[in-house]
Structures are given as structure tokens and as C-alpha cells.
């Protein structure tokens, strides 16, 4: 089992920055891809970023490339999402999630953290 706890959301003006943190626990974290997904009201959940255990593969959605960065600290079992040059359309609940290596769907979820970007 994997447990995930997010922190770092909040209210920020357009153009501002935030850092989201996710503390992961579990005995087999090396077997999981960790990712950040978001869901805005009335919209489908979107995968924003993901990173493998060995850091050799990362994913960033086209909508956030050049603005967001994902990093993973395996020594501390943490994954971070750096959100820069935020836009009002980035407003959403952001979830930290984990899925087994090679799996399509995420199987473990954090509680979510709200990010609100004002114009």
C-alpha cells in the first residue's frame, strides 16, 4: 500500500508561483510512478506531471510545459510540483497519485490540495 499526503496549495495571483509537496509512504515505492493530477470544476481530471522512481522518465502536460516542473526526492520519499507563471486556468484541486510501473491507471491518491489563481 502507498499513502500520499499533499501540502502547499493556496491562493496566488496570476504570474505567481507555488510549490506543492507530496509525502509518500510505503515499502515498495520504487515500484510506483508518482504523478500530479488536477481537476477543475466541471472539467475532467487531467494528468499534469509524472516521474518514475529512477528519475529517467518524466511527463509534463502540454498545458504546463515551460511553467511547471516535477521532481522526486527518493531519500525523503517526496515528490514536488513547482508551479510558475500561474494562470487563472490552472485553478483546480491538485492530487498526488501513484501507479505501479507500467500501469495505465493511478491506483493510490492523496486527499488533494486546492490551488486558486486570481486574475
Secondary structure as a PSIPRED ss2 file (coil, helix, strand):
# PSIPRED VFORMAT (PSIPRED V4.0)

   1 X C   1.000  0.000  0.000
   2 X C   1.000  0.000  0.000
   3 X E   0.000  0.000  1.000
   4 X E   0.000  0.000  1.000
   5 X E   0.000  0.000  1.000
   6 X E   0.000  0.000  1.000
   7 X E   0.000  0.000  1.000
   8 X C   1.000  0.000  0.000
   9 X C   1.000  0.000  0.000
  10 X E   0.000  0.000  1.000
  11 X E   0.000  0.000  1.000
  12 X E   0.000  0.000  1.000
  13 X E   0.000  0.000  1.000
  14 X C   1.000  0.000  0.000
  15 X C   1.000  0.000  0.000
  16 X C   1.000  0.000  0.000
  17 X C   1.000  0.000  0.000
  18 X E   0.000  0.000  1.000
  19 X E   0.000  0.000  1.000
  20 X E   0.000  0.000  1.000
  21 X E   0.000  0.000  1.000
  22 X E   0.000  0.000  1.000
  23 X E   0.000  0.000  1.000
  24 X E   0.000  0.000  1.000
  25 X E   0.000  0.000  1.000
  26 X C   1.000  0.000  0.000
  27 X C   1.000  0.000  0.000
  28 X C   1.000  0.000  0.000
  29 X H   0.000  1.000  0.000
  30 X H   0.000  1.000  0.000
  31 X H   0.000  1.000  0.000
  32 X E   0.000  0.000  1.000
  33 X E   0.000  0.000  1.000
  34 X E   0.000  0.000  1.000
  35 X E   0.000  0.000  1.000
  36 X E   0.000  0.000  1.000
  37 X E   0.000  0.000  1.000
  38 X E   0.000  0.000  1.000
  39 X E   0.000  0.000  1.000
  40 X C   1.000  0.000  0.000
  41 X C   1.000  0.000  0.000
  42 X C   1.000  0.000  0.000
  43 X C   1.000  0.000  0.000
  44 X C   1.000  0.000  0.000
  45 X C   1.000  0.000  0.000
  46 X E   0.000  0.000  1.000
  47 X E   0.000  0.000  1.000
  48 X E   0.000  0.000  1.000
  49 X E   0.000  0.000  1.000
  50 X E   0.000  0.000  1.000
  51 X E   0.000  0.000  1.000
  52 X C   1.000  0.000  0.000
  53 X C   1.000  0.000  0.000
  54 X C   1.000  0.000  0.000
  55 X C   1.000  0.000  0.000
  56 X C   1.000  0.000  0.000
  57 X C   1.000  0.000  0.000
  58 X E   0.000  0.000  1.000
  59 X E   0.000  0.000  1.000
  60 X E   0.000  0.000  1.000
  61 X C   1.000  0.000  0.000
  62 X C   1.000  0.000  0.000
  63 X C   1.000  0.000  0.000
  64 X C   1.000  0.000  0.000
  65 X C   1.000  0.000  0.000
  66 X C   1.000  0.000  0.000
  67 X C   1.000  0.000  0.000
  68 X E   0.000  0.000  1.000
  69 X E   0.000  0.000  1.000
  70 X E   0.000  0.000  1.000
  71 X E   0.000  0.000  1.000
  72 X E   0.000  0.000  1.000
  73 X E   0.000  0.000  1.000
  74 X C   1.000  0.000  0.000
  75 X C   1.000  0.000  0.000
  76 X C   1.000  0.000  0.000
  77 X C   1.000  0.000  0.000
  78 X E   0.000  0.000  1.000
  79 X E   0.000  0.000  1.000
  80 X E   0.000  0.000  1.000
  81 X E   0.000  0.000  1.000
  82 X E   0.000  0.000  1.000
  83 X E   0.000  0.000  1.000
  84 X C   1.000  0.000  0.000
  85 X C   1.000  0.000  0.000
  86 X C   1.000  0.000  0.000
  87 X C   1.000  0.000  0.000
  88 X H   0.000  1.000  0.000
  89 X H   0.000  1.000  0.000
  90 X H   0.000  1.000  0.000
  91 X C   1.000  0.000  0.000
  92 X E   0.000  0.000  1.000
  93 X E   0.000  0.000  1.000
  94 X E   0.000  0.000  1.000
  95 X E   0.000  0.000  1.000
  96 X E   0.000  0.000  1.000
  97 X E   0.000  0.000  1.000
  98 X E   0.000  0.000  1.000
  99 X E   0.000  0.000  1.000
 100 X E   0.000  0.000  1.000
 101 X C   1.000  0.000  0.000
 102 X C   1.000  0.000  0.000
 103 X C   1.000  0.000  0.000
 104 X C   1.000  0.000  0.000
 105 X C   1.000  0.000  0.000
 106 X C   1.000  0.000  0.000
 107 X C   1.000  0.000  0.000
 108 X E   0.000  0.000  1.000
 109 X E   0.000  0.000  1.000
 110 X C   1.000  0.000  0.000
 111 X C   1.000  0.000  0.000
 112 X C   1.000  0.000  0.000
 113 X E   0.000  0.000  1.000
 114 X E   0.000  0.000  1.000
 115 X E   0.000  0.000  1.000
 116 X E   0.000  0.000  1.000
 117 X E   0.000  0.000  1.000
 118 X E   0.000  0.000  1.000
 119 X C   1.000  0.000  0.000
